[in-house]
Amino acid sequence: MDITVVDVPGRGRFEIRADDRVVGLASYHVDGDVMTLPHTEIDPSMGGQGLGTTLVRELLSAARSRQLHVLPYCSFIRKYLQDHPEDLDLVAEDDRPTFGLSPAVR
């Protein structure tokens, strides 16, 4: 099975595909230098295979390469950021308390 993550800006989402079938998505909206992330979902029949983690990792990598800050309204993305503090810098420090994310260590 070939797993790919693609940005579909016309639909405002990143999709994760298994071969040619969409098996998950993460919706987004970009305004200026901020990417709002309201929702992520994976087909329940594909659960437990790490596809959500792969999708979020690629989404955040794209946000970083585009020099965007993220607003992680999606609970799955917040959990990912808690588990991967190396990506926490994508959330502006002033926004972190809004999402229950730890401020940067000084």
C-alpha positions in Angstrom: 0.0 0.0 0.0 1.4 3.4 -1.1 0.7 6.1 1.5 0.9 9.8 0.4 -0.1 13.1 1.9 -1.2 15.8 -0.5 -2.4 19.4 0.0 -5.7 20.1 -1.8 -5.9 23.9 -1.3 -9.1 24.1 -3.4 -10.8 22.0 -0.7 -8.9 23.6 2.2 -7.5 20.3 3.4 -4.6 17.9 3.4 -5.5 14.4 2.4 -3.8 11.2 3.3 -4.3 8.6 0.6 -3.7 4.8 0.5 -2.9 4.1 -3.1 -5.6 6.3 -4.8 -8.2 6.2 -2.0 -8.6 9.2 0.4 -8.5 7.6 3.9 -8.2 10.8 6.0 -8.0 14.5 6.0 -7.1 17.6 8.0 -9.0 20.8 7.2 -7.3 24.2 7.3 -7.7 27.8 6.6 -4.9 30.2 5.9 -5.2 33.9 6.7 -2.0 35.9 6.4 0.7 34.0 8.2 -1.7 31.9 10.3 -3.0 28.4 9.5 -6.2 27.5 11.5 -6.6 23.8 12.0 -10.1 22.9 13.0 -10.5 19.2 12.2 -8.7 16.0 11.4 -10.3 12.6 10.6 -9.1 9.1 9.6 -11.4 6.4 8.1 -12.2 4.2 11.0 -11.4 1.1 8.9 -7.8 2.4 8.7 -7.4 3.3 12.3 -4.4 2.2 14.4 -1.9 2.4 11.6 -0.4 5.7 12.4 -2.0 7.5 9.5 -3.2 10.4 11.7 0.3 11.0 12.9 1.7 10.8 9.4 -1.0 13.3 8.2 -0.3 15.8 11.0 3.5 15.5 10.7 3.3 16.3 7.0 0.8 19.1 7.5 3.0 20.8 10.2 6.0 20.3 8.0 4.2 22.2 5.2 3.2 25.0 7.6 6.8 25.3 8.7 8.1 25.5 5.1 5.5 28.2 4.4 6.6 30.0 7.6 3.1 29.9 9.0 2.0 29.7 12.7 -0.8 27.3 13.5 -3.9 27.5 15.6 -4.5 23.9 16.6 -8.3 23.8 17.4 -8.3 20.1 16.5 -7.7 18.0 19.7 -5.8 15.4 17.7 -3.3 18.0 16.5 -3.0 19.5 20.0 -2.2 15.9 21.3 0.4 15.5 18.5 2.0 18.8 19.5 2.1 17.7 23.2 3.8 14.5 22.1 6.2 16.2 19.7 7.4 19.4 21.5 9.9 20.0 18.7 7.0 21.3 16.7 5.5 23.4 19.4 7.2 26.5 18.0 4.6 26.5 15.2 2.1 27.8 17.8 2.9 31.4 18.7 3.9 31.5 22.4 1.0 33.9 23.2 -1.5 31.4 21.7 -0.3 28.3 23.6 -2.3 28.9 26.7 -5.5 29.1 24.6 -4.9 25.6 23.5 -3.6 24.2 26.8 -0.1 23.9 25.4 2.9 24.6 27.6 4.8 27.8 27.1 8.3 27.6 25.9 11.0 26.9 28.5 13.1 30.0 29.1 
